[in-house]
Amino acid sequence: MSAFNAIGESREIDRDEFTPGLEPQPTWCPGCGDFSVLKALKQALPEVGKSPDEVLTVTGIGCSGKLNSYLETYGFHTIHGRSLPVARAAKLANPGLEVIAAGGDGDGYGIGGNHFIHTARENHDMTYIVFNNEVFGLTKGQTSPTSPKGHKSKTQPTGSAKSPLRPLSLALTSGASYIARTAAVNPNQAKEIIKEAIEHDGFAHVDFLTQCPTWNKDARQYVPYVDIQESDDYEFDRTDRQEAAEMMYETESALYEGTVLTGRYYVDDRPTYAEEKIATGEMTDTPIVEQYFDDDREWERSYDLLDRHK
């Protein structure tokens, strides 16, 4: 018997199922790009056939951390920068869950940067959406890892002296197997990219440009934007690591020069972390959550598996 009998059920899913019955009043500012992430998720999840009972949304601290309060799925609100380790554990324990982690640019690329690098390196099967508004929003406008050089804020009143982090390039270098960028002003592309990320087997990183009209007026609305898959000016093989790297570098440089490039940048079909562990015998095919319902199972402890120090 399993407590997760909703996983794998075949039925038509309505997007309204992802809206809480008692919908809380969003505390995001009017014009915030975070609304677009919520909308894209509500549109994408039914199209991949996932019901609310089949999805776990793990968030960090920040404006983005409120996502699972407005989305009808299982939810876990972690501490700052720690959404990925919690999401990894949940996916390993119950591979049938569709796990989506979310965090802001400060949460994901700054405080949780180490987790981002190693989750990508190990290729855990999950989707990671980073709300990138180039500023710490919830804490009232401090400079973040993606703030452009010269950006003035409460923590950098004379302007940031540092060049911004390049999130797409970092994801590729770290080992993410699906990498894309979209923007709040392009809702159709955002829905399609999130759908692809969810369907991808492996670590899917989506850098989602979300304007902050309250604390980062320098970023404007990320318009006009260019979809690199629809433009004849940008041709590259997104399965080729070097070509993808060059396109990412061009995209990240252009953003701070006023040109917003979005689209799919890299896709790789290498084995996921769980697949590799199962292949080496370090993990069983039976999910941990299912083992708890096996009354005949003899549980092993770590001290049973390791020799005592002599």
N, C-alpha and C positions, 0 to 999 in steps of 0.2 A: 504494500500500500504506500502511496506517496501523497504528501501534502501539496505537491506541485502538479496536480492533474490538469491544470489549465494549459500547461506547456504542450505545444504540439496540436492543440485542438484545431480543427478545420472549420472555420466559419467566416462569414463576411464581417469585417470590422468597420465600424462607423467612427469617423474622426471625433465625433462628439463624446465618445467614450473616454477620451483622454482629457476631458474637461471635468474637474471635480464637481460632484453634486452640489456641494456648498462652495461655490467658487469664491475664493478670497479676493478682496480688492487689491490689485497689483500696486506695489509701492514704487515701481519704476517711474522715473520722471516722464512726462509727456514728450514724445519724440525719441525716446530711448531705443537703441537698436536691439535691446534684449527681447522686445516684443516679437521681433522677426524670427529669432531663434525658436521661441516657443511655438509660433505659428508653423514654422517649417517642420518641427518635430511632430506636431499634431497632424500634419499632412502626410509626412513620410511614413510614420509607423503603421498606419492602416494599409498603405500600399505594399509594405513588405509582409503583411499578414500577421502583424503582432498585436495581441490584445494587451490591455493594461496589466493583466496578471502575468504576462510573459516578459515584462520590462522592468529593469531596475535603473533608476537615475541617481547617480552619486554626485554630489556637488561639494564645492569648497566654500570658503568665506568670501563675501563680496556681493555686489549686485547680482552676479550670475548665480550665486548660491541660493537664490530664491526660486530658481527654476522649478525644482521638484515640489514646491508649494503650490504651483499653478498648473502642474501636469499630473494627471491621474495615472500614476504607476507606483510600484514600490519605490521608496525613496530613502536615501541616507544622506544627512547633512553632516559633513565631516568638519574638521578644523582646517585652518588655513594651509593650503598647499598639499593636503593629504587625501584628495579624492581618488587619486590613482591607486595607491596601495589597497584601499578599501574595495575599490572596483575590481582589482585583480583577484583579491581573495574571494569575493563573491562569485566571480566567473569560474574560478578553479573549483570551488565547492559545488556549484550548480551550473554546468556548461549549457544547460537548456535555457537559462535566462539570457535575454538580450541586455547587455550591460552598456549603459551610456554614462560617461563621466563628463562633467562640465566644470569650467572654472574661468576666471578672468585672466588677463595677461599678467597681472601681478601675482595672482594665485598660482597660475600654471607655469609661467616662464621665469618667475622670480623665486618665491618662497617654495614652490613645489618643483623647481627646475630639475633637481636630481631625480625625482620620481619620474618625471617626463622622459628624461634621457634613458633610464633603464627599463621603463615599461615599453618604450619603442624598441630598444635593443633586443629585448626578449620576445617581442612580437606577440603580446597578449591579445587575445581575440576580443576587442571591444572598440567602441567609438569614443573619441575624445574631442569634444567641442570646446574651443577656447574663445571666449568672448573678448575680442581684441579691440579695445577702444583707446589704447595708447596712454592710459592713465589709471591711477587708483581711484575708482569712482565712489565706492561706499564710504571710504574714509576721507572723502572731500578733496580729491584732486591732487594727490601727490604724484611725482614723476614715477613712471613704471619702466620695466625693461624695454618696452617698445616705444616709449616716448622719443620723438625725434631730437636730434642734437640741437641745442638752443632753446628747447621748450622750457618756458618759465612756469614754475609752480610754487607751492608753499615750501617744498623741500629743496627746490632749485630756483630761488627768486631771481638770480641773474642769468638763468638759462642752463640747461643741462650741458655739461662738457663732454658727455659720453655719447658715442654712436649707439643707435638702438640695436637690440638683439635681432637676429634674422630667424624668425620661427620656422619658416619652411625649410631653410637650409639646415637648421639644427635638427629638425625631425628626420630629414634624409640622412644626415651624418650619423644620427643615433640608431637608425634602423627601422623606422616606421615603414610599413608596407603599403599604405595608402595615404597620400598627402594631397590636400586640396585647400583652396581659399575661396571663400564667398563673402558676400556683403549683405547687410540688412536691406539695402536699396535694390537688391536683385532677388525677390522672393521666389521666383520660379526656379532659378538656378540653385538657390539655397536648399529648396526642398529636394531637388534631384540629387545634389551632392550628398546631403545627409542620408538620403535613401541608399545611395551607392556605398557610403561609409558603413551603414548598418549591415548591408548585405555582404560586405567584404569580410573574408576570413583572415583575421590578423589585426594588428594595431592600426586603426584608421584615425588620422589626425586631420581635423578640420579647423583651420584658422578663420574664424568668423569675424569680419570687420563690423563692429557695432558702435555706431556713433554715440558720443556722450554729449548731449547739448548743454548740460549743466556745468560740467567741470573740464571739458576739453573742446572749446570752441575752435581751436586751431585745426582739428580734424574735419570740420564741416560735416558733410553727409556722405563722404566717400563717393562723390560723383564728379564727373561722369566716370563710369566704369567700363572696362572692356573685357568681354569673355574671350579668353585666349583660344578656346575651341571653335568659336564662331568667327574669329578674325583671320583674314588671310595674311596678316603681318607676323603671325606667330605660329611657326610650324616646328614641331619637335616630337620625338618618340617618348611618350611618358612611361614606357617600359625600359628605356635606356637611362641608366643612372646618371651618366655624364651629361646627356642632353637635358635631363630633368633638372640637374644641379645648375646648369647655365640659365635655364628659364626661370628658376627660382631666384637666382641672384639678380637677374634683370627685373623681375617683379618686385623684389624687396627694395631695390634701388629706386625704381620708378615711383613707388608709393610716396616717398618724401619729396618727390619732384612734381607731384600733382597728377600723376597718371595712375589710376587704380586698375590693376590687372587681376582678374579672378579666373578660377577654373580648376581643372584637375591637372596635377603636376606629376604624380608618380604612382605607379601601381606595381606590386610584386606579389607573386603567389607562393612565396616561401612558407614552410611549415610554421604553424603557430607554436607558442610555448607549450601548450598542453599536448599537442600532437607529438612534439619532440620528446616530452617526458613519458608519454605512453609508449612510444617506440623504444625507449631505453629501459622500460620496465619500472621506472620510478613512480609512475602513476597507474592506477587501474582504469579500466574502461567504465567501471561503475562509479557514478558521481558520488561524492561524499555525502550529499544530502540524502541520497537514496539509501546509503549504507546505514543511516540512523534508524531506518525502518525495518532493518533485518534483525530480528530477535535472536537469530542463531550466530550472528557475527561475533567473533572474538576480537576485541579491540587491541591493537598494538600501541605501545607507548614508545617514545623516542629512546628511553633507556633500555627497551627490549631490543632495539635495532643496533645499538652501539656497544662496543666493548668498553668495559670500565677502564679508567686510567689506572695503570699499574706503576 
